[in-house]
Amino acid sequence: MGEGRVNGYVSQAAVHTHDNAFFEADTGTSFNFRELGINGSWQFSPQVRIAAQAVSRRLGDLDDGDPKLDFALLDYHFYSAESSNVGVRVGRTKNAYGIYNQTRDVPHARPGVLVPQAIYFESIRDALLSVDGVNFYADAYRGAGEFAFEVYGGKRKVEGSVVENLMFQADTSGDFGTADVLGGRIGFVPAAVPELELAVSAIDVKMELEDVASFSPLEVGQAFLDIVANPSTAGKYATSATIEPFVQLLSAQYSPQGWVLTAEYLRVDIDLTNVEILGQPQPDNTTKLESYYLQAEWQLNDHLSLLSRYEYLTFDKTDRKGEVYQATTGRNAFTQYTSGITLGGRWYFTPDMSLTAEYGVFEGAASLVGANSVNYDQLDEDWEVFILQFSFHF
């Protein structure tokens, strides 16, 4: 007969900035940040389960609030023994990536209002969260501790033009609309220190520029004049490109009584090949993104927790401050790195209802790249953001 359950959440946030807009065109206070999610699962038998989650999410100009499926899967747990389990999930499955990716869609499961942006880029949340494909998982208990293993592969539709903005800071004539994804994660909890979790994650992604518009001879001539006058506009006229990021993430989380201490280090090798601007081939390029964060959470009592975090991100570890990037492209150097400190806290009115606040002070604006409405040439190097979020789980 089976057993089912349905849960959900709703949140509303206010975001205030006075230097750089937060994924929007304008500074000031904005209420265009809200979430509504409904998830459910049905256990047909000890071996078979189905689960799905639908969300409506507004995040400035990155996400317009249209309903979508975060995940929808069939889970077949085909082997179970005293010290090991093996199974497979098919459908739209969540990606095993780092500490927070599989829980980042639920407000109370996040350490603050947002997950650390140096690792879990909000601009490409959907592509990181899940894929349409297959997920194989296994765990085993041995004398040394608990091992967990996942490997997954499939495709994911990338909505909007966030990838184009990340690569070219422009909405190109085509779209990086589909990502081919192959990834995995190995986790370990040592028996001697059960409060410690260690993990390594890797994801290999490939995206090609699709549905590229054609340009008339007159348009080509006007575009060349535009590029000569302002080299930073060249990305708008890309007619071919292939992006292949290889993601490598090291994670550690230690949870002694009353505390959660987390650190993650990310490296992404990004190959940009087959680039053509108005049909003219461009040199291939490889960059190495590097980022990390250090985070401490303190649970003072059943109602109040505090958060502090330092994070750092650079899009190219050989050009950490973006000077070479600015000299060669004419674009803003500040968009190539971010470092900053976030302080926050969460008050639980009830176990299901909370108010979360966080305040961040940053240098560099790499974490803001992604939205079409952002004027990247006008960004400031130093900026602050304050976010207040109410959330309710049911």
C-alpha positions, 0 to 999 in steps of 0.5 A: 500500500505504501506511505506518503508525505507532503511538505512545503515552505514559503519565504519572503526576503527584503534586500537592501544595498546602496552601492551595487544592486543585488542581481537587479538593476537598481540599488535600494531596498527590494522585495523581489526575493521570495520562495514557495516550494511543495515537495512530496514522496511516496514509499511504495515498498522498502525498495521503491520510492518516488519524490518530487518538488515544485518551486516558484522562486523569485530572486531579483532578475535571475529568477522570475517566479515561474513554477518549475520542478527542482527534482522528480525521481524514482528511487530503487534501493535494490541492495541492503545489508547490515553494513552497506546499501546500494541504489539508483535514482532516475529522473530529475535527480539532485546533484551530490555536490559539496555540503549544501547543494542537496539541501540548498532549496529549503530555507531552514537547511541553509546556514543563512539566507543564502548558501556561500556564494563563493562555492554555490553560485546563485546565478547557476543554481538550477544547473548545479542543483539537479540533472535529468538523468541517472544517479547511482549511490552506495554507502558502507560502514567499516571499522574506519567509519562510514563511506558514501559514494554517488555518481550521476550523469545527464542533461540540464536545461539552463534557463535565461542568459546567466552563462553568457553573462558569466563568460562574456558579460553580455546576452549573446545572439545565441544561448548556452541552453543545455548542459551535459553533466557527469559528476560524483561525490565521495564522503567519509565520516571517521568512526573516531570523530563522528562529528566530522564529515569529509567529502570530495566532489567533481563535476564535468560539464559541457555547453555549446552556444545554440540557436545563434542568430544570423547577421546581415552584411550591414549588421556585421559592419555595424558590429565591427565598428561597435567592437572597435569603439568598445572592445567589451561589446565583443561578447554580444556578437559571439556566433560559436563557443564551447564551454567545458568546466571541470569542477573540483570541490573539497569539503569539511564540516565539524559539528561539536556540541552547539557548533557547526564549523564548515570549510570548502575549497573549489577549483574549476578548470574552464576551457573556452574553445571554438569561439567565433565573433561574427564568424571570425575564429578566436584563440582558445582559452583556459582559466582556473577559477579558485574560491573558498570559504570558512564558516562558523555557526553557533546554536545558542539555544533552541531559538537562536543561532549565529553565523559568521563567514569569510569567503573568497572568489576569483574567476582566474587565479593567475589574474586575481584582481582582474587587471589583465582581464580589464586590459584585454577586454575593457571590462570592469576588473572588479567583476573578476573577484570577491572577498568578504565577511558575512555576519548573521543570525536566525531566530526561530519563533517556532520550530517551523517559523523563523526570521533570518538576517545577514549583513555582508561587506565585500570587495569585488563583485564576481558573485553578482555576475549573472543577471542581464539587468546588472550594468557591469561597467558601473559596479563599485569595488566595495559594497555592502548588502543587508538581507532579512528573510521570513520563512515558514515550513509546513 
